[in-house]
Amino acid sequence: MAHEFSAETTGQLRGIEWAKARGVGALAAKMGLEWLEFSLERCVATMPVEGNTQPVGLMHGGAYVVLAESLGSMAANLHAGPGRLAVGVDVNATHTRSASSGLVTAVCTPIHLGRSMTVHEIVISDDQGRRCSTVRITNMIKDLPRA
């Protein structure tokens, strides 16, 4: 399947340039999501713990999910290609550790890249490389209405 980001396509933004040009959305931007890598095979972003905590000072579980869903949905849209839109239909998160300072780093990899559905796993780790949360997101891909 050809993607607007494939090597065969010229004059178009690819990978991280596409992700940065598209933006992360208002919520993820407020939470401080920053792209490090972006491709069909792997997306990486960071988010600060500060400002995204529970009242007791630990990273909020919902913040892990916002980070993960942002990566998984963007990766699914990269796969979907032009004229198509990927929308989340299921997200599952298991939090196994709590970050309390610094940055968390999310690494998103595809589990399934189909014509109508994608599944991505996002592993979120703290500054010491310890896994804090494992998230799986399923996106449905649909055709955009023709203009």
N, C-alpha and C positions, 0 to 999 in steps of 0.2 A: 504494500500500500504506500503510495507516495504521500509525503507530508509537505506542507509549505516550508518546512525547515530542512528538507533533505538536501543532499549535495547537488542534486539535479536542478534545484531551483536557484536561480540567480536573482540578485537585487532585492532579496527579502531578508528580514531580520531572522536570526537563528538563535536557538538556545537561550542563553542568559540575556542576550540583548532583547529578545522577544519578551521574556518574562519581565524584565525591568521596564520595557516600554508599555506593557499591558498593565503593570502595577499589581499590587497584592490585595487591593480592596481596602476600604476605609477601616474595617475592624483590625485586620492584620497590620496595617500601617500604624494605627494607634498603639498596637502592642509591640511594635518595634521589629517586625520580621525583616530580615535582610538576606537576600540571595547570595550564595557563594558559588553554586554550580547549577546548571539546568540543561538537561538533555533527556532524550527518550529513555535512556538506560539508568539515569541517576539524577536526582535533584537534591540539593543541600541548601539549607538555610539555618540562620540562627535567630534567637529571640532572647532578650534580656529577662532575667528572673525579676529584677526590680521593676515594680509597676504592674506585675502580672501575678501577684501572690494572693493567697488566702489571708484572713486576718492574723493568722499565727506566723506569717512570714515564709511559708512554703509556696512553691510554684503551684498555682491553681490548676487542677486537673482539666478544667475547661480551656485553659491557655494552651496546654499540650494539644488538645483536640483542635483548637483554632489553627495552631501551627501545622499540625499534620494534615488537616483537611485542606488548608491552603495549598500545601505542596501536592497532595494527591489529586486535587481538582485541576490545578494548573497542569500537572503532568498528563492527566487524562485529556485535557483540551489540546495539548501539544500533539498527542497521539491522534485525536479526532480529525485534525486538519481543517482546512478552510471549508466554510459552509456547513460546519457541524458544530454542535455544542455538547459538552459533557456536563452532566449534572449529578450531584451526589444523591445516592438512594440509600446508602447504608454506611454507618461508621461504627467501629468497635474499638474501644481503648482499654488497655490494661496498664494501670500505673503500678510500677514496682519499686520506685524510689522517689524521693522528693528532693528537688534542687532548692537551695535556699539563697544562692548568690550566683553572680557571674552570668554566663550565657548558657543556654541549652542549644544543642545542635541537632537538627532533624535530617535524617537521610531517608529519602523516598526511593523505593525500587519497585518495578512492576512485577506482579505475580501473574497477571493475565492481561493481554492487550488484544481484545477482540474487535469485531466490527461494530457491535452494539453495546459492549460492556467492557469496562476495565476494572482491575483490582490492583491496588497498590498497598505495600507495607511501608510504614514509616516508623523508624526507630529513632527515639529521642534520647540523647545522652547529656549528662552534665559536663562541666569543665574537666573532670577527671576521667572522662570516657566511660562512666558507669551508666548503664541503661536505666532510664527513668520511666519510660512509657513506650509501649508498642501499640501502634494504631493500624487498623486495616480499613481502607475505604473502597467502596464499590461505586463506580460512576456509570450511569447510563448515557450512551451517546445517541443523540438524535439530530436529524437534519434541521437546519435553520429554515424558516419560511423564506421563500424566494421573494425578493423585493419587486 
